[in-house]
Amino acid sequence: MAASRKLYNVVFVLGPPGSGKGTQCLKIQENLGFVHLSAGDLLRAERQRQGSQFGQLIENHITNGTIVPVEITCKLLENV
């Protein structure tokens, strides 16, 4: 018998800095009971975490204005 899998509703909120993503996510969280995961918040926290495996790499990308590799972002999201 196949294992049952729980399905989740996922909403992606995308936009440039200062466009109100955080504000809209807060409203979605408060009104609909969703959990808010911010890739940017996770990356900034990991960059500051003592002994971080990815901290310096994240710092370099942020300093250079380049995108952190998706593998790192996904790894951080998996560990939430």
Protein Blocks (a to p, Z undefined) as FASTA:
>chain_A
ZZdddddddddddddehilmmmmmmmmmmmnopacddfklmmmmmmmpghiaklmmmmmm
mmnopacdfklmmmmmmmZZ
